[in-house]
């Protein structure tokens, strides 16, 4: 956990980190007609981060410095959040 704290603390201090959490491997898959136990996939979501970045290039730069990327544990997907008007 120390590498993650060392990576996330500077992002928090500069206000770039919204949230970052690992996810449980247990869960439910829900449709309109059924609910089943979640079965992990070969490539699966292990956690998530929401960061404030000026653009995709800055988001990629932030992601490349993560402990996950530095240890080549698997792919990291970066996607932009869409603002919704309610």
DOGU-284047 format. One record per atom (N, C-alpha, C): atom name; residue number from 1; y negated, x, z negated. Coordinates in steps of 0.05 Angstrom, whole numbers. Example, Ala and Ser with C-alpha at 12.3 -4.5 7.8 and 13.67 -1.06 7.14 Angstrom:
% residues 2
atom_n_v_u_w
N_1_114_264_-156
CA_1_90_246_-156
C_1_66_264_-156
N_2_45_257_-142
CA_2_21_273_-143
C_2_-1_258_-157
This chain:
% residues 86
atom_n_v_u_w
N_1_24_16_0
CA_1_0_0_0
C_1_-25_17_0
N_2_-24_42_-10
CA_2_-48_59_-11
C_2_-60_63_17
N_3_-44_69_38
CA_3_-57_72_64
C_3_-72_46_73
N_4_-61_23_66
CA_4_-75_-2_73
C_4_-101_-5_58
N_5_-101_1_32
CA_5_-126_0_16
C_5_-147_19_27
N_6_-138_43_34
CA_6_-157_63_45
C_6_-168_54_72
N_7_-152_39_87
CA_7_-161_29_113
C_7_-179_5_110
N_8_-172_-14_92
CA_8_-186_-39_90
C_8_-212_-37_74
N_9_-212_-20_53
CA_9_-236_-19_36
C_9_-262_-13_51
N_10_-262_7_69
CA_10_-287_12_85
C_10_-295_-12_102
N_11_-275_-26_113
CA_11_-281_-50_129
C_11_-294_-71_112
N_12_-283_-75_88
CA_12_-295_-94_69
C_12_-323_-87_62
N_13_-328_-61_56
CA_13_-354_-52_47
C_13_-376_-56_68
N_14_-368_-53_94
CA_14_-388_-57_115
C_14_-389_-86_125
N_15_-373_-104_112
CA_15_-374_-132_119
C_15_-359_-140_144
N_16_-342_-122_154
CA_16_-327_-128_178
C_16_-301_-142_174
N_17_-291_-142_149
CA_17_-265_-154_143
C_17_-268_-182_132
N_18_-258_-202_146
CA_18_-258_-230_136
C_18_-235_-234_117
N_19_-211_-228_127
CA_19_-186_-231_111
C_19_-164_-214_123
N_20_-145_-207_107
CA_20_-121_-192_117
C_20_-99_-197_97
N_21_-76_-207_107
CA_21_-54_-214_90
C_21_-27_-211_104
N_22_-7_-201_90
CA_22_20_-203_102
C_22_30_-232_100
N_23_50_-239_116
CA_23_61_-266_115
C_23_90_-264_105
N_24_99_-286_92
CA_24_127_-288_83
C_24_145_-292_107
N_25_169_-283_105
CA_25_188_-287_127
C_25_202_-314_125
N_26_199_-327_103
CA_26_210_-355_100
C_26_188_-374_108
N_27_196_-396_120
CA_27_176_-417_127
C_27_190_-440_140
N_28_174_-457_153
CA_28_184_-481_167
C_28_173_-482_195
N_29_189_-492_213
CA_29_180_-497_240
C_29_179_-528_243
N_30_155_-538_249
CA_30_150_-567_248
C_30_143_-577_276
N_31_156_-599_284
CA_31_148_-613_308
C_31_142_-642_300
N_32_135_-658_319
CA_32_129_-686_312
C_32_154_-702_303
N_33_178_-691_310
CA_33_203_-705_304
C_33_221_-691_285
N_34_215_-665_278
CA_34_235_-650_263
C_34_222_-628_247
N_35_235_-619_226
CA_35_227_-596_210
C_35_251_-580_204
N_36_250_-554_211
CA_36_272_-536_208
C_36_263_-511_193
N_37_283_-497_181
CA_37_276_-471_170
C_37_268_-452_192
N_38_247_-436_187
CA_38_238_-416_206
C_38_258_-394_209
N_39_264_-385_233
CA_39_281_-363_238
C_39_264_-340_251
N_40_262_-317_237
CA_40_246_-295_248
C_40_256_-287_276
N_41_237_-278_292
CA_41_242_-269_320
C_41_244_-239_321
N_42_254_-228_343
CA_42_256_-199_346
C_42_229_-185_342
N_43_209_-195_356
CA_43_181_-186_352
C_43_167_-210_339
N_44_157_-206_315
CA_44_146_-228_299
C_44_121_-220_285
N_45_106_-240_276
CA_45_82_-236_261
C_45_89_-227_233
N_46_80_-204_225
CA_46_84_-194_198
C_46_60_-197_180
N_47_37_-202_192
CA_47_13_-205_177
C_47_-10_-210_196
N_48_-34_-213_185
CA_48_-57_-218_202
C_48_-82_-206_189
N_49_-102_-201_206
CA_49_-128_-193_198
C_49_-149_-208_214
N_50_-170_-216_201
CA_50_-192_-227_216
C_50_-216_-209_210
N_51_-226_-196_231
CA_51_-248_-178_229
C_51_-272_-187_246
N_52_-295_-179_238
CA_52_-319_-183_254
C_52_-324_-158_270
N_53_-324_-161_297
CA_53_-329_-139_315
C_53_-349_-148_336
N_54_-364_-129_346
CA_54_-384_-135_366
C_54_-372_-145_392
N_55_-348_-133_399
CA_55_-335_-139_424
C_55_-306_-130_422
N_56_-291_-135_443
CA_56_-263_-128_443
C_56_-258_-98_440
N_57_-276_-81_452
CA_57_-273_-52_449
C_57_-275_-43_420
N_58_-293_-55_405
CA_58_-296_-48_377
C_58_-271_-58_361
N_59_-261_-81_368
CA_59_-237_-92_355
C_59_-213_-74_360
N_60_-210_-63_384
CA_60_-189_-45_391
C_60_-192_-19_375
N_61_-216_-9_372
CA_61_-221_15_357
C_61_-213_12_328
N_62_-220_-11_316
CA_62_-212_-17_289
C_62_-182_-19_286
N_63_-169_-32_304
CA_63_-140_-35_303
C_63_-125_-9_306
N_64_-135_9_323
CA_64_-122_34_327
C_64_-122_52_303
N_65_-140_47_284
CA_65_-141_63_259
C_65_-123_52_237
N_66_-110_29_241
CA_66_-94_16_221
C_66_-69_33_215
N_67_-59_31_190
CA_67_-34_44_184
C_67_-11_35_202
N_68_-12_10_210
CA_68_9_-1_227
C_68_9_14_254
N_69_-14_17_266
CA_69_-16_31_292
C_69_-11_61_289
N_70_-20_73_267
CA_70_-17_101_263
C_70_12_109_260
N_71_29_91_250
CA_71_57_97_245
C_71_75_86_267
N_72_63_74_288
CA_72_77_63_311
C_72_99_44_302
N_73_92_25_284
CA_73_111_6_274
C_73_117_-17_293
N_74_101_-19_313
CA_74_104_-41_333
C_74_78_-49_344
N_75_78_-68_362
CA_75_53_-76_375
C_75_33_-91_356
N_76_8_-88_362
CA_76_-13_-103_349
C_76_-27_-119_370
N_77_-29_-145_366
CA_77_-43_-162_385
C_77_-71_-169_375
N_78_-90_-166_392
CA_78_-118_-172_385
C_78_-127_-196_402
N_79_-136_-216_388
CA_79_-146_-240_402
C_79_-172_-249_389
N_80_-190_-260_406
CA_80_-215_-270_396
C_80_-212_-298_385
N_81_-225_-302_362
CA_81_-226_-329_350
C_81_-246_-346_365
N_82_-241_-371_369
CA_82_-259_-389_383
C_82_-273_-406_362
N_83_-300_-407_364
CA_83_-316_-423_347
C_83_-311_-452_354
N_84_-308_-469_333
CA_84_-304_-498_338
C_84_-327_-513_325
N_85_-337_-532_339
CA_85_-357_-550_328
C_85_-344_-575_317
N_86_-348_-580_292
CA_86_-336_-604_279
C_86_-357_-625_274
